């Protein structure tokens, strides 16, 4: 029973109660008048008739059963998942130019508590794509193409909720969902080390890591750490990074691929005191590095302070001394 029907039933019951009350009042008023007339003509008093009893069942509101509620909720869910969807989109590069031949994966949430249906489409010469005649409660779109990066602006992906009751604007032919990809620049052969996990002493003892191999070495990236009582939360932790004979500069942009010419610092400090407003037992940084032999590198390092104290390193090294280009193509990887 929906709320409108319930309100009607309640209103009907209330109306019945009022009507009966009016009849009862009128009946009593009539009896009182009759009694007054009899008192004027006789000393005997005619007893007032007992008013009719009101049946409580006639004014009660029927409460829906739990099974009825569940069935209604299920019907509403199924109705939402059956919402018609027409998807219109466009894939462009960082300058807003359309990208032809991009692959777009569209995921439709069309089945409750189950994996949705996937569709693959390709952009035309204007970078446009579409999918119509499908139903669901939401959809996601992901674009990709060889020679392009997904960007922070859209991450190459958009998720859109489209139930019938939504107030969100849906993409149309005139206003398509836009996905942005960034074109690769000039890529060069690089040494690549992926997610190398390295244990680090927690007492300030320095450890040297070769950025070209990810292995412990006599020289390279030096890592030292100092930890407080890791049995307590929060605890103090501090890391120090340095490159003897070279230096470090923090890398800020996702598409910063050229190492700076100058401005390198001999050390970098990563500090997390217990008083930090957003204390955490994890951390991540990205740096450009100038090595002592004139080579350039970029690397990311994730910190995992604790009873087992370690870092996870990912690095890209240009094997050609003096070449600051660090844009990577997996097809041109150089083995360490």
For each residue, the residues with C-beta under 8 A, 3 or more apart:
1: 5 6 9 62 64 68
2: 5 6 72
3: 6 7
4: 7 8
5: 1 2 8 9
6: 1 2 3 9 10 61
7: 3 4 10 11
8: 4 5 11 12
9: 1 5 6 12 13 61 62
10: 6 7 13 14 61
11: 7 8 14 15
12: 8 9 15 16
13: 9 10 16 17 58 59 60 61
14: 10 11 17 18 59
15: 11 12 18 19
16: 12 13 19 20 58 59
17: 13 14 20 21 54 59
18: 14 15 21 22
19: 15 16 22 23
20: 16 17 23 24 54
21: 17 18 24 25
22: 18 19 25 26
23: 19 20 26 27
24: 20 21 27 28 51 52
25: 21 22 28 29
26: 22 23 29 30
27: 23 24 30 31 49 51
28: 24 25 31 32 48 51
29: 25 26 32 33
30: 26 27 33 34
31: 27 28 34 35 48 49
32: 28 29 35 36 48
33: 29 30 36 37
34: 30 31 37 38 46
35: 31 32 38 39 45 46 48
36: 32 33 39 40
37: 33 34 40 41
38: 34 35 41 42 44 45 46
39: 35 36 42 45
40: 36 37
41: 37 38
42: 38 39
43:
44: 38
45: 35 38 39
46: 34 35 38
47:
48: 28 31 32 35
49: 27 31
50:
51: 24 27 28
52: 24
53:
54: 17 20 58 59
55: 58 59
56: 59 60
57: 60
58: 13 16 54 55
59: 13 14 16 17 54 55 56
60: 13 56 57
61: 6 9 10 13
62: 1 9
63:
64: 1 68 69 72
65: 68 69
66: 69 70
67: 70 71
68: 1 64 65 71 72
69: 64 65 66 72 73
70: 66 67 73 74
71: 67 68 74 75
72: 2 64 68 69 75 76
73: 69 70 76 77
74: 70 71 77 78
75: 71 72 78 79
76: 72 73 79 80
77: 73 74 80 81 112
78: 74 75 81 82 112
79: 75 76 82 83 164
80: 76 77 83 137 163 164 165
81: 77 78 109 110 111 112 135 136 137
82: 78 79 135
83: 79 80 135 136 137 162 163 164
84: 134 135
85: 108 131 132 134 135 136 139 162
86: 130 131 132 133 170 172
87: 106 130 131 132 134 139 141 171 177
88: 128 129 130 171 172 173 176 177
89: 104 128 129 130 141 158 171 176 177 178 179
90: 98 123 126 127 128 129 176 177 178 179
91: 98 99 102 104 123 127 129 143 145 178 179 180 181
92: 95 96 97 98 99 127 178 179 180 181
93: 96 97 99 148 180 181 182 183
94: 151 180 181 182 183
95: 92
96: 92 93
97: 92 93 127
98: 90 91 92 123 125 126 127 128
99: 91 92 93 102 123 127 143 145 148 181
100: 123 124 125 126 127
101: 122 123 145
102: 91 99 122 123 127 129 143 144 145 148 181
103: 120 122 143 144 145
104: 89 91 120 121 122 123 129 141 142 143 179
105: 118 119 120 141 142 144
106: 87 118 119 120 121 131 139 140 141
107: 116 117 118 119 139 140 141 142
108: 85 116 117 118 119 134 135 136 138 139
109: 81 116 136 137 138 139
110: 81 116 117 134 135 136 137
111: 81 114 115 116 117
112: 77 78 81
113:
114: 111
115: 111
116: 107 108 109 110 111 136
117: 107 108 110 111 134 136
118: 105 106 107 108
119: 105 106 107 108 131 134
120: 103 104 105 106
121: 104 106 129 130 131
122: 101 102 103 104 129
123: 90 91 98 99 100 101 102 104 126 127 128 129 143
124: 100 127 128 129
125: 98 100
126: 90 98 100 123
127: 90 91 92 97 98 99 100 102 123 124
128: 88 89 90 98 123 124 176
129: 88 89 90 91 102 104 121 122 123 124
130: 86 87 88 89 121 173
131: 85 86 87 106 119 121 134
132: 85 86 87
133: 86
134: 84 85 87 108 110 117 119 131 139
135: 81 82 83 84 85 108 110
136: 81 83 85 108 109 110 116 117 139 162
137: 80 81 83 109 110 161 162 163
138: 108 109 159 160 161 162 163
139: 85 87 106 107 108 109 134 136 159 160 162
140: 106 107 157 158 159 160
141: 87 89 104 105 106 107 157 158 160 177 179
142: 104 105 107 156 157 179
143: 91 99 102 103 104 123 150 156 157 179 181
144: 102 103 105 148 150 156 181
145: 91 99 101 102 103 148 181
146:
147: 183 184
148: 93 99 102 144 145 181 182 183 184
149: 181 182 183 184 254 255
150: 143 144 154 155 156 157 181 182
151: 94 154 155 156 180 181 182 254 255
152: 155 254
153: 180
154: 150 151 157 158 178 179 180
155: 150 151 152
156: 142 143 144 150 151 179 180 181
157: 140 141 142 143 150 154 179
158: 89 140 141 154 177 179
159: 138 139 140
160: 138 139 140 141 168 170 171 177
161: 137 138 166 168
162: 83 85 136 137 138 139 166 168 170
163: 80 83 137 138 166
164: 79 80 83
165: 80
166: 161 162 163 170
167:
168: 160 161 162
169: 175
170: 86 160 162 166
171: 87 88 89 160 175 176 177
172: 86 88 175 176
173: 88 130 176
174:
175: 169 171 172
176: 88 89 90 128 171 172 173
177: 87 88 89 90 141 158 160 171
178: 89 90 91 92 154
179: 89 90 91 92 104 141 142 143 154 156 157 158
180: 91 92 93 94 151 153 154 156
181: 91 92 93 94 99 102 143 144 145 148 149 150 151 156
182: 93 94 148 149 150 151 255
183: 93 94 147 148 149
184: 147 148 149 187 327 329
185: 257 327
186: 325 327
187: 184 327 328 329 332
188: 318 320 323 325 326 327 329 332
189: 319 332 333 334
190: 316 317 318 319 326 328 332 333 334
191: 212 213 315 316 317 318 319 333 334 335 336
192: 315 316 328 330 333 334
193: 196 211 212 213 214 313 314 315 336
194: 314
195: 312 313 314
196: 193 214 312 313 314 315
197: 310 311 312 313
198: 207 209 214 216 223 310 311 312 313
199: 308 309 310
200: 207 223 224 225 239 309 310 311
201: 204 205 207 224 225 309
202: 225 226 227 305 309
203: 226
204: 201 224 225 226
205: 201 224
206: 222 223 224
207: 198 200 201 216 222 223 224
208: 216 217 218 219 220 221 222 223
209: 198 214 215 216 217 220 221 222 223 313
210: 213 214 215 216 217 219 220 221
211: 193 214 220 221 289 291 297 299 313 315 317
212: 191 193 220 295 297 315 317 319 336
213: 191 193 210 217 336
214: 193 196 198 209 210 211 313 315 336
215: 209 210
216: 198 207 208 209 210
217: 208 209 210 213 220
218: 208
219: 208 210 244 245 292
220: 208 209 210 211 212 217 243 291
221: 208 209 210 211 241 242 243 289 299 313
222: 206 207 208 209 240 241 242 243 244
223: 198 200 206 207 208 209 239 240 241 301 311
224: 200 201 204 205 206 207 239 240
225: 200 201 202 204 237 238 239 240 303 305 309
226: 202 203 204 236 237 238
227: 202 230 235 236 237 238 305 306 309
228: 232 235 236 237 274
229: 232 235
230: 227 235 305 306 307
231: 235
232: 228 229 235
233: 281
234: 274 276 279 281
235: 227 228 229 230 231 232 274 281 305
236: 226 227 228 272 273 274
237: 225 226 227 228 272 281 303 305
238: 225 226 227 269 270 271 272
239: 200 223 224 225 269 270 283 303 305 311
240: 222 223 224 225 267 268 269 270
241: 221 222 223 248 267 268 270 287 301
242: 221 222 248 266 267 268
243: 220 221 222 246 247 248 266 289 290 291 292
244: 219 222 266 292
245: 219 291 292
246: 243 264 289 290 291 292
247: 243 264 265 266 289 290
248: 241 242 243 264 265 266 267 268 287 288 289
249: 259 260 263 264 265 287 288
250: 268 285 286 287 288
251: 256 286 287 288 298
252: 256 286
253: 256
254: 149 151 152
255: 149 151 182
256: 251 252 253 288
257: 185 298 325 326 327 328
258: 324 325 326 327
259: 249 288 289 290 296 297 298 324 326
260: 249 263 264 288 324
261: 324
262:
263: 249 260
264: 246 247 248 249 260 288 289 290
265: 247 248 249 268
266: 242 243 244 247 248
267: 240 241 242 248
268: 240 241 242 248 250 265 285 287
269: 238 239 240
270: 238 239 240 241 283 285 303
271: 238
272: 236 237 238 276 279 280 283 305
273: 236 276 279
274: 228 234 235 236 279
275: 279
276: 234 272 273 279 280
277:
278:
279: 234 272 273 274 275 276
280: 272 276 283
281: 233 234 235 237 304 305 306
282: 302 303 304
283: 239 270 272 280 302 303
284: 300 301 302 303
285: 250 268 270 300 301 303
286: 250 251 252 298 299 300 301
287: 241 248 249 250 251 268 298 299 301
288: 248 249 250 251 256 259 260 264 296 297 298 326
289: 211 221 243 246 247 248 259 264 296 297 298 299
290: 243 246 247 259 264 294 296
291: 211 220 243 245 246 294 295 296 297 317
292: 219 243 244 245 246
293: 321
294: 290 291 321 322
295: 212 291 317 318 319 320 321
296: 259 288 289 290 291 317 318 322 323 324 326
297: 211 212 259 288 289 291 315 316 317 318 326
298: 251 257 259 286 287 288 289 315 316 326
299: 211 221 286 287 289 313 314 315 316
300: 284 285 286 313 314 315
301: 223 241 284 285 286 287 311 312 313 314
302: 282 283 284 311 312
303: 225 237 239 270 282 283 284 285 311
304: 281 282 308 309 310 311 312
305: 202 225 227 230 235 237 239 272 281 309
306: 227 230 281 309
307: 230
308: 199 304
309: 199 200 201 202 225 227 304 305 306
310: 197 198 199 200 304
311: 197 198 200 223 239 301 302 303 304
312: 195 196 197 198 301 302 304
313: 193 195 196 197 198 209 211 214 221 299 300 301
314: 193 194 195 196 299 300 301
315: 191 192 193 196 211 212 214 297 298 299 300
316: 190 191 192 297 298 299 326 328
317: 190 191 211 212 291 295 296 297
318: 188 190 191 295 296 297 323 324 325 326
319: 189 190 191 212 295 334
320: 188 295 323
321: 293 294 295
322: 294 296
323: 188 296 318 320
324: 258 259 260 261 296 318
325: 186 188 257 258 318
326: 188 190 257 258 259 288 296 297 298 316 318
327: 184 185 186 187 188 257 258
328: 187 190 192 257 316 332 333
329: 184 187 188 332 333
330: 192 333
331:
332: 187 188 189 190 328 329
333: 189 190 191 192 328 329 330
334: 189 190 191 192 319
335: 191
336: 191 193 212 213 214
